[in-house]
Amino acid sequence: MGITELTPDYRGLIGLEGKHVLVLGGGLGIGRQTCLAAASVGAKVSVVDMDQDRAKAVAEEVDGLALTGDATDRAAVERFVGEAVRHFGPIHGLADIIGMSDNGPLSEVTDELWYRGLDLNLRHAFLALQIGAKAMTEGGSMVFVGSISGLRSAPGHAVYGAAKAGLANLVSTASLELGPGIRVNVVAPGQTATPRVAERHPEPDYYDKAAAQVPLGRVGRTSDIASAVLFFLTDLSAWITGQTLVVDGGAGRRFAYTKL
Ligand SMILES: NC(=O)c1ccc[n+]([C@@H]2O[C@H](COP(=O)([O-])OP(=O)(O)OC[C@H]3O[C@@H](n4cnc5c(N)ncnc54)[C@H](O)[C@@H]3O)[C@@H](O)[C@H]2O)c1
């Protein structure tokens, strides 16, 4: 059974009408859904992706601004944050969706993969927190996409898990330094049907097998994750900061239990 994409109706949700939301990694999957969700409640959306065609395609869908650049590069982040502010004014919401999972045993992790994993899961968050916060002169909310892998362990997820665990603590620390004006939170998805996962796992029964581990009976849709990101971007979460919200259909609740 495949997973059908869904675009929930968020109309009437308060807090983002006319506000400027910048989405890092907005060109595909969870990032694209976040752009659609923010635009559907009236936000002006800046779509950042290192893939120019993807950024342009999503910006067209949301009548937003397409920006291209590598979010792990300080000069690029300064450039596209500056361009976004010149175009739409101060940033009120920043969603950073970027991440990359390595899959290989610890014994095979090269130095290159280690640094790449840290860059693609942590460095952009550090830059977004530093540079993005300065562009949020009217206050606002930042949301980072972590992973259940940062809270639980799985073989082959050493670098990814360590970096996503680091992300949760980075954000927790940032919440102390950026409050009261700026809130900062993490959404930690469980297994979610994104184009990247579909590319890596073309087996037709892949999602059925994964769903068997999930109390809510299916893997995540990109909209499940985008809805949680949207919650943190809006005033619905006005008194929440420094938190990690797990969105995994309940999968992480299970532990290995043998009836005696
Ligand atoms: N899919 C899952 O099962 C799952 C589970 C847990 C967590 N996550 C997390 O969700 C997030 C999104 O996953 P996805 O599969 O939707 O995203 P993805 O890997 O498909 O990437 C989204 C977009 O980010 C862009 N991007 C990547 N690196 C970039 C960079 N350095 N600068 C600018 N743009 C860059 C890509 O071009 C792509 O368009 C990631 O942080 C991932 O770790 C996913």
The ligand as an ORCA input file, in Angstrom:
! r2SCAN-3c Opt
* xyz 0 1
  N      11.734     10.984      5.736
  C      11.873     10.470      6.924
  O      11.533      9.309      7.196
  C      12.465     11.318      8.034
  C      12.459     10.798      9.334
  C      12.995     11.565     10.349
  C      13.516     12.819     10.069
  N      13.525     13.285      8.796
  C      14.087     14.605      8.557
  O      13.175     15.386      7.808
  C      13.871     16.389      7.099
  C      13.365     16.479      5.688
  O      13.511     15.265      5.026
  P      13.104     15.156      3.487
  O      13.360     13.739      3.104
  O      11.771     15.766      3.262
  O      14.200     16.152      2.853
  P      15.190     15.964      1.615
  O      16.417     15.248      2.021
  O      14.439     15.457      0.466
  O      15.652     17.466      1.398
  C      14.751     18.530      1.287
  C      15.368     19.607      0.445
  O      16.510     20.143      1.101
  C      17.442     20.531      0.104
  N      18.770     20.623      0.698
  C      19.543     19.599      1.144
  N      20.699     20.063      1.618
  C      20.662     21.428      1.482
  C      21.576     22.480      1.777
  N      22.769     22.228      2.319
  N      21.220     23.760      1.506
  C      20.004     24.024      0.948
  N      19.115     23.065      0.625
  C      19.430     21.776      0.893
  C      17.327     19.430     -0.936
  O      17.786     19.896     -2.216
  C      15.837     19.096     -0.920
  O      15.126     19.782     -1.940
  C      15.361     16.054      7.277
  O      15.920     16.877      8.288
  C      15.349     14.614      7.736
  O      16.496     14.283      8.496
  C      13.011     12.572      7.768
*
